[in-house]
Every structure is written in C-alpha cells, then in structure tokens.
Amino acid sequence: MSAYANRLALKKNFLCRHCYCYRSFFIFCLASFAFASFVVVAGSKFVSSNHQELTLKGYLPEYRAKKMTKSSVNALCARVDAIVLFSLEVDQELIGLRERGRFFDDADDDKMSFLKNLREAKKRFDCDVHMTIGGSSRSKGFSEVTKTKQKRVRFTKSIVQFLNQYEDVVDGIDLNWSFPESEDEWRNFGAFVKQLKKGMKELSSSSSSKKNKKKREVSVAYYPNENQEQILEMLEVSEFADGLHAMAYDSDDKEGHSTIDHAMKALNYAQNSFTGGKIMLLGLPFYGRSIPENPTGANPPMSSTYRDIMKKNDYTLRDEDNRAMTKVDEENDVEVWFNNKDLIREKVQLCRTYEDVCKGIFVWELGQDLSLSTEEEEEEEEKEKKDQHNRRRFHTREDRIERRELSLLSTLARAAWGDVRYERMLEKEMKYAEEDLKNKVESPGHDHFHADDGFFHNEEGDFLGHKHDDEYYNFDKHTEL
C-alpha cells in the first residue's frame, strides 16, 4: 500500500469513531471570527506594550552553526527564546542517538568554538537551546526504536544520558519524525512522547544542580493538514508535549508557499483539534520558493534564502514586496515568493488572534536571514573599504544597530515581544558587543571575533528547501540548487 493510501486509511480508522455533524458550520464561524479579529489588529506594525509576549524559537542547522562568530551567536540569543539545533539522527541498531559530531566534536575547532560561544550567550541573554532529533531524510530509525515499550524506554534513556552529558548546553528536545505512515507507527510515536516527557521530568527532579532543575521541554514538529492535528490530539501528544511546531510552509499554493491564508488554516486546524491550551507554534520561512506549474512533475520548486533574494535585487525590496527574481543556480534566475516584513508582522498578529492555542512563532531557519554574509561577500566588502571612514563603518553602535534592524529576525522579535523587551535585549547586546570589541583590541588573536561583524556570518553554499519525505532535500548537502 502506498504511503498516501496508508495515511488515508489511518485517518479513516481514527475519525470513523467520532461524530463531526456540525464540523463544517463550526469551522466556518470560527474562521469568520478569526478573520474579523485579524482585520482589526493587522494594521499595526509594532506590538503594543500591553500585549502578552509570544514565545519565539529559531532552527539552526549545523552547517550554519559551525562558522558563526561570537557576535553572531549573541545576536541570535538576544532575539529568540530558544535556538533549536538541527539535528541528530536515530541509531536504530543501538537504540540511541548518532551523528553527535554535527555539533559536538572535540577535534573540530569551529564546532568547539561555536559551543563555547553558545554557552556564553546563554548566560548573557538567558536563551534556551533545544536539540532536534530527526527531520526530513534524517527521520529514519524512529519506526524501529519506538516499536515496543522496551525500545521506547531504552531510547528515552539514551536521550536523557545525552542531556546529562551536555546539561550546560541543551535544555530540551524537539522531535521531527517526517513522518509516521501507519496507525501502529503513530500510536508508538504517541507512547514514546509520553515516555520521553516522563524521563525528562525525572531528570529535572533528580538533578543536584539548581540550574538543571528547570523544566525540560519536549516539542513535536508536524505538517498542518487537519489530519495530523487530530491524530496528535487523539494520542494525547498535545497534552504531554510542551510545544507543537506547525510547519506552515512549502505548500504548492499558486499565491505562494506560505501565505496568510495558509497560516490561518494551520491555526484553525490547531484550534479545532488541540485541547491542551496554548501549545501550537506557527512556522515562518526565512526563504523564498518558486511556484511550480506542476508540483508532481519533473521540475520541483526552487528555493533561495531571503539574504540571496535581497542581494540579487540590490537590497531595494520594500517591506511589502513578496515576489522577486533570484538566482537559484549558475545559469538560471527564477521568481520566488517569500515572507516579507509586513507579512511577518501580520502572522504574529494572527497568532495573537488565536490566543487560546497559539503559543508563539518559530523560524526555519535563522541562517537564511539577510545579514548572513558569505566569505565572498566579506571579500567584496573589504574591497569597498577604501578609506578610514568606510573601514570603521561597522565599528560604531549606530552602525551595528542599523545593520541588525535590516534583518527579518529583528522585525519578528520586535513584533512578538513588543518594543520594551526588544529594546532592552538590543541594549544588552550592544553593551556586550562593546565589551568584546574592547577585549579584542586588548587581546589580539581572540578566536573567531571580527569587529565589523554583521548579524550573521561566514557560510558558503545555501540550499534551504524544506521537504516532506525521503525523496526531498537532503540536509547533508550544502550546495545551492
């Protein structure tokens, strides 16, 4: 039986036991109310100080992290509640985790430098760090290690051991099984989430260190299609998990791959399904994607980072522009659709409209933002610095603030947190930047610090598409398509 047929059968098995006589009428009324509320609040570009702050998370793959400078990591921690590192894989033979070298490798100076900077940034800005297990083609192994109670217990112990080993870095676990294809796999996954949450509670309560008694979070990523929401609810995952990440992007909608309508549908599905309160985080893409004429044909959608889109268009795109031409390979340009700053503000306000279920926003992924500079761009930048004035143009507080304000993440953080908290975190970041610059001058040769750092830094090769099954993008490849 095909994967698609399996999913249809699974949905039928789950839903045939429940009556949904008034479902269509209820959804229509709820959507109408949401839209009316959205119209009222969407006009505001910035969040009023009396709004409750939303939780903000951002994914960061290892191929971005290993080249990030100290100030880059500080800038991230100053703008999110949690950085979600992507990702480790399941070892189905050992019933444990593998590929730890993606982030934790004593022989790799770049990775050790990143971890050192991350530890310091956590202390400075009180941001959390979570670790993803799985994701896209990295999901293999989940089926085997969750098949029996004994295996689920053993796999949980492996994760708890990992958290103990890196207790000063990792605060929580994000599960991304893309995705269970039978009723048994879904039920096993639901039982595993409960088992993992139990193990992490025991870890927190048994810790001798006060700092490690903090709540250890478990989040689950899913594709918003109404079917998965209902399954997660029926399996009580929404009650045991601390967050459910709705990957509301990569649709084949002719209006764009992550529209406001797509976000509203994801929020409606969550509100109609989840009974665990504020549990859902709405996903936003920091990349553009072309609209395929035939999604199932030989020419799949093309993707490009927001940074590359802006660079291709000479940084002239306005906050309201959401389509642009960009280079996707050596020979071809293509029109891509992306989330602009205005749309990001609107989605934040939409999340607030669904306040009973929407906990916050997450981003795929942080390294795609405008201010991520490749080595090639840095070389071009150096060539442009022909006098002392230009040479110092990123040394001042005003210049550093201006550069950071260009990013999508700054727009998102200000909208999600409000001006008061955002300005407080910005001031703290600038203070540390000045201290680090002073230390750099007094101690030449400080590893991986550049005085004219931007918001993001140093990465070659950016492919960012987010796909939905094994034939899709392999995150181990770092080439532009």
LUMGU-542723 format. One record per residue (C-alpha): z, x, y. Coordinates in steps of 0.2 Angstrom, whole numbers, plus 5000, padded with zeros to 4 digits. Layout:
// residues N
+------+------+------+
|    w |    u |    v |
+------+------+------+
|    Z |    X |    Y |
...
+------+------+------+
// end
This chain:
// residues 481
+------+------+------+
|    w |    u |    v |
+------+------+------+
| 5000 | 5000 | 5000 |
| 4996 | 5007 | 5017 |
| 5009 | 5011 | 5030 |
| 5004 | 4997 | 5041 |
| 5005 | 4984 | 5026 |
| 5022 | 4991 | 5022 |
| 5028 | 4988 | 5040 |
| 5021 | 4970 | 5039 |
| 5030 | 4967 | 5023 |
| 5046 | 4974 | 5029 |
| 5045 | 4963 | 5045 |
| 5042 | 4948 | 5034 |
| 5057 | 4952 | 5022 |
| 5069 | 4954 | 5037 |
| 5063 | 4940 | 5048 |
| 5060 | 4926 | 5035 |
| 5079 | 4924 | 5033 |
| 5081 | 4919 | 5051 |
| 5076 | 4905 | 5062 |
| 5067 | 4908 | 5078 |
| 5062 | 4890 | 5083 |
| 5065 | 4892 | 5102 |
| 5060 | 4910 | 5102 |
| 5044 | 4909 | 5112 |
| 5052 | 4897 | 5125 |
| 5067 | 4909 | 5127 |
| 5056 | 4924 | 5129 |
| 5045 | 4916 | 5142 |
| 5061 | 4910 | 5153 |
| 5069 | 4927 | 5151 |
| 5053 | 4936 | 5156 |
| 5051 | 4925 | 5171 |
| 5068 | 4928 | 5177 |
| 5066 | 4947 | 5175 |
| 5050 | 4947 | 5185 |
| 5058 | 4937 | 5199 |
| 5073 | 4948 | 5200 |
| 5061 | 4963 | 5199 |
| 5051 | 4957 | 5214 |
| 5067 | 4956 | 5224 |
| 5073 | 4974 | 5221 |
| 5057 | 4984 | 5218 |
| 5053 | 4986 | 5236 |
| 5067 | 4998 | 5239 |
| 5063 | 5016 | 5236 |
| 5081 | 5023 | 5235 |
| 5096 | 5016 | 5226 |
| 5110 | 5009 | 5237 |
| 5126 | 5017 | 5235 |
| 5134 | 5001 | 5228 |
| 5123 | 5001 | 5213 |
| 5130 | 5007 | 5197 |
| 5124 | 5024 | 5192 |
| 5112 | 5024 | 5177 |
| 5113 | 5037 | 5163 |
| 5098 | 5050 | 5164 |
| 5093 | 5061 | 5150 |
| 5078 | 5073 | 5148 |
| 5070 | 5080 | 5132 |
| 5066 | 5099 | 5132 |
| 5056 | 5107 | 5118 |
| 5060 | 5125 | 5113 |
| 5043 | 5131 | 5119 |
| 5048 | 5127 | 5136 |
| 5066 | 5132 | 5135 |
| 5064 | 5150 | 5129 |
| 5055 | 5155 | 5145 |
| 5066 | 5146 | 5158 |
| 5076 | 5156 | 5171 |
| 5094 | 5154 | 5176 |
| 5090 | 5144 | 5191 |
| 5078 | 5133 | 5181 |
| 5092 | 5128 | 5169 |
| 5104 | 5125 | 5184 |
| 5091 | 5113 | 5192 |
| 5089 | 5103 | 5176 |
| 5108 | 5101 | 5173 |
| 5110 | 5096 | 5191 |
| 5098 | 5082 | 5189 |
| 5102 | 5074 | 5172 |
| 5117 | 5068 | 5162 |
| 5111 | 5076 | 5146 |
| 5097 | 5088 | 5141 |
| 5090 | 5084 | 5124 |
| 5084 | 5099 | 5115 |
| 5069 | 5096 | 5104 |
| 5070 | 5099 | 5089 |
| 5077 | 5104 | 5072 |
| 5070 | 5098 | 5056 |
| 5077 | 5092 | 5039 |
| 5078 | 5103 | 5024 |
| 5076 | 5091 | 5010 |
| 5080 | 5104 | 4997 |
| 5096 | 5110 | 5004 |
| 5100 | 5093 | 5011 |
| 5103 | 5101 | 5028 |
| 5095 | 5107 | 5044 |
| 5082 | 5121 | 5046 |
| 5072 | 5129 | 5059 |
| 5088 | 5133 | 5069 |
| 5079 | 5148 | 5075 |
| 5069 | 5137 | 5088 |
| 5084 | 5138 | 5099 |
| 5097 | 5149 | 5090 |
| 5090 | 5166 | 5086 |
| 5101 | 5182 | 5089 |
| 5085 | 5193 | 5088 |
| 5076 | 5184 | 5102 |
| 5081 | 5189 | 5119 |
| 5073 | 5174 | 5128 |
| 5082 | 5162 | 5117 |
| 5099 | 5170 | 5119 |
| 5096 | 5171 | 5137 |
| 5092 | 5153 | 5138 |
| 5108 | 5148 | 5128 |
| 5119 | 5160 | 5140 |
| 5111 | 5151 | 5155 |
| 5114 | 5134 | 5147 |
| 5132 | 5137 | 5143 |
| 5135 | 5142 | 5161 |
| 5125 | 5127 | 5168 |
| 5135 | 5115 | 5158 |
| 5151 | 5122 | 5165 |
| 5144 | 5122 | 5183 |
| 5137 | 5104 | 5183 |
| 5146 | 5096 | 5168 |
| 5130 | 5090 | 5159 |
| 5129 | 5087 | 5141 |
| 5117 | 5094 | 5128 |
| 5111 | 5085 | 5113 |
| 5100 | 5091 | 5099 |
| 5086 | 5081 | 5092 |
| 5083 | 5080 | 5073 |
| 5065 | 5076 | 5068 |
| 5052 | 5069 | 5079 |
| 5033 | 5066 | 5076 |
| 5027 | 5079 | 5062 |
| 5045 | 5086 | 5061 |
| 5051 | 5070 | 5053 |
| 5048 | 5075 | 5035 |
| 5063 | 5076 | 5024 |
| 5073 | 5061 | 5031 |
| 5067 | 5050 | 5017 |
| 5075 | 5061 | 5004 |
| 5091 | 5066 | 5012 |
| 5096 | 5048 | 5016 |
| 5091 | 5041 | 4999 |
| 5108 | 5040 | 4991 |
| 5126 | 5039 | 4998 |
| 5130 | 5056 | 4991 |
| 5115 | 5064 | 5000 |
| 5119 | 5055 | 5016 |
| 5137 | 5062 | 5015 |
| 5131 | 5079 | 5012 |
| 5118 | 5079 | 5026 |
| 5131 | 5072 | 5038 |
| 5142 | 5087 | 5033 |
| 5128 | 5099 | 5037 |
| 5126 | 5091 | 5054 |
| 5145 | 5092 | 5058 |
| 5145 | 5110 | 5052 |
| 5131 | 5114 | 5065 |
| 5141 | 5105 | 5079 |
| 5156 | 5115 | 5074 |
| 5146 | 5132 | 5075 |
| 5138 | 5128 | 5092 |
| 5153 | 5117 | 5099 |
| 5151 | 5126 | 5116 |
| 5133 | 5121 | 5117 |
| 5129 | 5105 | 5108 |
| 5138 | 5089 | 5112 |
| 5128 | 5076 | 5102 |
| 5114 | 5072 | 5090 |
| 5098 | 5062 | 5093 |
| 5089 | 5056 | 5078 |
| 5070 | 5054 | 5078 |
| 5063 | 5048 | 5062 |
| 5045 | 5044 | 5065 |
| 5047 | 5033 | 5055 |
| 5054 | 5023 | 5040 |
| 5039 | 5014 | 5031 |
| 5048 | 5003 | 5018 |
| 5063 | 4992 | 5018 |
| 5073 | 5004 | 5007 |
| 5070 | 5018 | 5020 |
| 5075 | 5008 | 5034 |
| 5091 | 5002 | 5025 |
| 5095 | 5020 | 5020 |
| 5092 | 5026 | 5038 |
| 5104 | 5012 | 5045 |
| 5118 | 5018 | 5032 |
| 5115 | 5036 | 5037 |
| 5118 | 5032 | 5056 |
| 5134 | 5024 | 5052 |
| 5139 | 5039 | 5041 |
| 5135 | 5051 | 5054 |
| 5144 | 5042 | 5068 |
| 5159 | 5042 | 5056 |
| 5158 | 5060 | 5053 |
| 5156 | 5064 | 5072 |
| 5172 | 5053 | 5076 |
| 5182 | 5063 | 5063 |
| 5175 | 5080 | 5071 |
| 5181 | 5074 | 5088 |
| 5198 | 5068 | 5082 |
| 5202 | 5084 | 5071 |
| 5197 | 5096 | 5084 |
| 5211 | 5108 | 5090 |
| 5202 | 5111 | 5106 |
| 5204 | 5098 | 5120 |
| 5187 | 5101 | 5126 |
| 5180 | 5096 | 5109 |
| 5189 | 5080 | 5108 |
| 5176 | 5072 | 5119 |
| 5166 | 5058 | 5112 |
| 5151 | 5065 | 5101 |
| 5136 | 5054 | 5104 |
| 5123 | 5048 | 5092 |
| 5106 | 5042 | 5099 |
| 5091 | 5035 | 5090 |
| 5073 | 5035 | 5096 |
| 5061 | 5021 | 5092 |
| 5045 | 5013 | 5097 |
| 5047 | 4997 | 5106 |
| 5037 | 4984 | 5097 |
| 5049 | 4970 | 5094 |
| 5049 | 4973 | 5075 |
| 5059 | 4990 | 5076 |
| 5072 | 4982 | 5088 |
| 5075 | 4968 | 5076 |
| 5077 | 4979 | 5061 |
| 5089 | 4991 | 5071 |
| 5100 | 4976 | 5076 |
| 5100 | 4969 | 5058 |
| 5105 | 4985 | 5051 |
| 5119 | 4986 | 5064 |
| 5112 | 5003 | 5071 |
| 5114 | 4996 | 5089 |
| 5132 | 4994 | 5086 |
| 5135 | 5012 | 5079 |
| 5123 | 5022 | 5089 |
| 5128 | 5027 | 5107 |
| 5110 | 5025 | 5114 |
| 5093 | 5019 | 5108 |
| 5079 | 5028 | 5116 |
| 5064 | 5016 | 5118 |
| 5048 | 5027 | 5119 |
| 5039 | 5016 | 5131 |
| 5023 | 5027 | 5132 |
| 5007 | 5031 | 5123 |
| 5001 | 5013 | 5122 |
| 4982 | 5010 | 5122 |
| 4983 | 4998 | 5136 |
| 4967 | 4998 | 5147 |
| 4978 | 4998 | 5163 |
| 4987 | 5014 | 5157 |
| 4998 | 5021 | 5143 |
| 5015 | 5017 | 5151 |
| 5014 | 5003 | 5164 |
| 5027 | 4992 | 5172 |
| 5022 | 4978 | 5160 |
| 5024 | 4990 | 5145 |
| 5042 | 4994 | 5152 |
| 5046 | 4975 | 5154 |
| 5040 | 4971 | 5137 |
| 5051 | 4985 | 5130 |
| 5066 | 4979 | 5140 |
| 5063 | 4961 | 5134 |
| 5062 | 4966 | 5116 |
| 5079 | 4975 | 5118 |
| 5087 | 4961 | 5127 |
| 5082 | 4948 | 5114 |
| 5087 | 4959 | 5099 |
| 5102 | 4971 | 5103 |
| 5119 | 4963 | 5104 |
| 5129 | 4979 | 5107 |
| 5129 | 4979 | 5126 |
| 5122 | 4992 | 5137 |
| 5113 | 5003 | 5123 |
| 5095 | 5005 | 5127 |
| 5087 | 5019 | 5137 |
| 5070 | 5016 | 5144 |
| 5057 | 5031 | 5141 |
| 5046 | 5038 | 5155 |
| 5032 | 5051 | 5153 |
| 5030 | 5066 | 5164 |
| 5012 | 5067 | 5158 |
| 4996 | 5058 | 5160 |
| 4985 | 5051 | 5147 |
| 4967 | 5046 | 5146 |
| 4962 | 5028 | 5141 |
| 4951 | 5029 | 5125 |
| 4937 | 5017 | 5124 |
| 4940 | 5016 | 5106 |
| 4958 | 5021 | 5101 |
| 4954 | 5022 | 5082 |
| 4938 | 5031 | 5085 |
| 4933 | 5050 | 5084 |
| 4939 | 5053 | 5102 |
| 4958 | 5052 | 5104 |
| 4966 | 5051 | 5121 |
| 4968 | 5067 | 5131 |
| 4984 | 5072 | 5139 |
| 4989 | 5083 | 5154 |
| 5005 | 5087 | 5162 |
| 5010 | 5080 | 5179 |
| 5010 | 5098 | 5186 |
| 4992 | 5101 | 5180 |
| 4986 | 5085 | 5187 |
| 4993 | 5089 | 5204 |
| 4987 | 5107 | 5203 |
| 4969 | 5101 | 5199 |
| 4970 | 5089 | 5214 |
| 4976 | 5102 | 5226 |
| 4993 | 5094 | 5227 |
| 4986 | 5080 | 5238 |
| 4990 | 5065 | 5227 |
| 5001 | 5052 | 5235 |
| 5017 | 5043 | 5228 |
| 5007 | 5028 | 5225 |
| 4992 | 5036 | 5216 |
| 4992 | 5034 | 5197 |
| 4975 | 5039 | 5191 |
| 4967 | 5056 | 5194 |
| 4954 | 5068 | 5186 |
| 4961 | 5083 | 5177 |
| 4956 | 5097 | 5166 |
| 4960 | 5095 | 5148 |
| 4950 | 5110 | 5141 |
| 4939 | 5124 | 5145 |
| 4924 | 5113 | 5149 |
| 4929 | 5095 | 5152 |
| 4938 | 5085 | 5165 |
| 4944 | 5068 | 5162 |
| 4953 | 5054 | 5171 |
| 4971 | 5051 | 5166 |
| 4984 | 5038 | 5170 |
| 5001 | 5044 | 5174 |
| 5018 | 5038 | 5181 |
| 5019 | 5042 | 5200 |
| 5034 | 5042 | 5210 |
| 5033 | 5024 | 5216 |
| 5031 | 5018 | 5198 |
| 5046 | 5028 | 5193 |
| 5057 | 5020 | 5206 |
| 5051 | 5003 | 5201 |
| 5055 | 5006 | 5182 |
| 5073 | 5012 | 5187 |
| 5075 | 4996 | 5197 |
| 5068 | 4986 | 5182 |
| 5081 | 4994 | 5171 |
| 5094 | 4988 | 5183 |
| 5087 | 4970 | 5182 |
| 5091 | 4971 | 5163 |
| 5109 | 4977 | 5166 |
| 5116 | 4969 | 5150 |
| 5106 | 4980 | 5139 |
| 5098 | 4995 | 5149 |
| 5110 | 5009 | 5150 |
| 5098 | 5021 | 5158 |
| 5082 | 5032 | 5158 |
| 5076 | 5046 | 5148 |
| 5061 | 5058 | 5151 |
| 5048 | 5065 | 5139 |
| 5048 | 5079 | 5144 |
| 5056 | 5090 | 5158 |
| 5045 | 5105 | 5157 |
| 5029 | 5094 | 5162 |
| 5035 | 5092 | 5179 |
| 5026 | 5098 | 5195 |
| 5036 | 5113 | 5199 |
| 5034 | 5121 | 5182 |
| 5025 | 5137 | 5186 |
| 5015 | 5147 | 5173 |
| 5013 | 5166 | 5174 |
| 4996 | 5164 | 5180 |
| 5002 | 5153 | 5195 |
| 5015 | 5166 | 5199 |
| 5002 | 5179 | 5200 |
| 4992 | 5169 | 5212 |
| 5007 | 5165 | 5222 |
| 5011 | 5184 | 5223 |
| 4993 | 5187 | 5229 |
| 4995 | 5174 | 5243 |
| 5011 | 5183 | 5250 |
| 5003 | 5195 | 5262 |
| 5016 | 5196 | 5275 |
| 5035 | 5196 | 5275 |
| 5036 | 5178 | 5281 |
| 5027 | 5172 | 5266 |
| 5036 | 5184 | 5255 |
| 5053 | 5176 | 5259 |
| 5046 | 5158 | 5259 |
| 5057 | 5153 | 5244 |
| 5072 | 5163 | 5249 |
| 5080 | 5150 | 5261 |
| 5090 | 5135 | 5257 |
| 5077 | 5123 | 5266 |
| 5063 | 5130 | 5256 |
| 5072 | 5129 | 5239 |
| 5076 | 5111 | 5243 |
| 5059 | 5106 | 5249 |
| 5052 | 5113 | 5233 |
| 5063 | 5104 | 5222 |
| 5060 | 5087 | 5231 |
| 5042 | 5088 | 5226 |
| 5047 | 5085 | 5208 |
| 5047 | 5069 | 5198 |
| 5064 | 5073 | 5191 |
| 5071 | 5074 | 5209 |
| 5064 | 5057 | 5213 |
| 5071 | 5050 | 5196 |
| 5088 | 5057 | 5199 |
| 5090 | 5050 | 5216 |
| 5084 | 5033 | 5211 |
| 5095 | 5032 | 5195 |
| 5111 | 5040 | 5203 |
| 5110 | 5035 | 5221 |
| 5109 | 5046 | 5236 |
| 5128 | 5051 | 5237 |
| 5129 | 5058 | 5219 |
| 5111 | 5066 | 5221 |
| 5115 | 5075 | 5237 |
| 5132 | 5081 | 5230 |
| 5123 | 5089 | 5215 |
| 5110 | 5096 | 5226 |
| 5123 | 5104 | 5237 |
| 5132 | 5111 | 5222 |
| 5115 | 5118 | 5215 |
| 5111 | 5126 | 5232 |
| 5128 | 5134 | 5233 |
| 5126 | 5142 | 5215 |
| 5108 | 5147 | 5220 |
| 5115 | 5157 | 5235 |
| 5129 | 5165 | 5224 |
| 5117 | 5170 | 5211 |
| 5105 | 5177 | 5224 |
| 5119 | 5187 | 5231 |
| 5124 | 5194 | 5214 |
| 5106 | 5198 | 5211 |
| 5105 | 5209 | 5226 |
| 5121 | 5217 | 5222 |
| 5117 | 5219 | 5204 |
| 5099 | 5224 | 5202 |
| 5091 | 5221 | 5185 |
| 5100 | 5204 | 5181 |
| 5091 | 5197 | 5167 |
| 5079 | 5183 | 5170 |
| 5083 | 5179 | 5188 |
| 5069 | 5178 | 5201 |
| 5074 | 5175 | 5219 |
| 5058 | 5165 | 5223 |
| 5061 | 5154 | 5208 |
| 5054 | 5136 | 5208 |
| 5061 | 5121 | 5199 |
| 5053 | 5125 | 5183 |
| 5046 | 5142 | 5177 |
| 5036 | 5153 | 5166 |
| 5027 | 5144 | 5152 |
| 5009 | 5146 | 5145 |
| 5000 | 5133 | 5136 |
| 5004 | 5115 | 5139 |
| 5000 | 5101 | 5127 |
| 5011 | 5086 | 5129 |
| 5004 | 5071 | 5120 |
| 5017 | 5061 | 5111 |
| 5010 | 5054 | 5095 |
| 5016 | 5041 | 5082 |
| 5013 | 5048 | 5065 |
| 5009 | 5063 | 5055 |
| 4991 | 5064 | 5060 |
| 4996 | 5066 | 5078 |
| 5001 | 5080 | 5089 |
| 5010 | 5094 | 5080 |
| 5023 | 5101 | 5092 |
| 5022 | 5118 | 5085 |
| 5005 | 5120 | 5093 |
| 5006 | 5127 | 5111 |
| 4988 | 5126 | 5116 |
| 4980 | 5114 | 5129 |
| 4968 | 5102 | 5122 |
+------+------+------+
// end
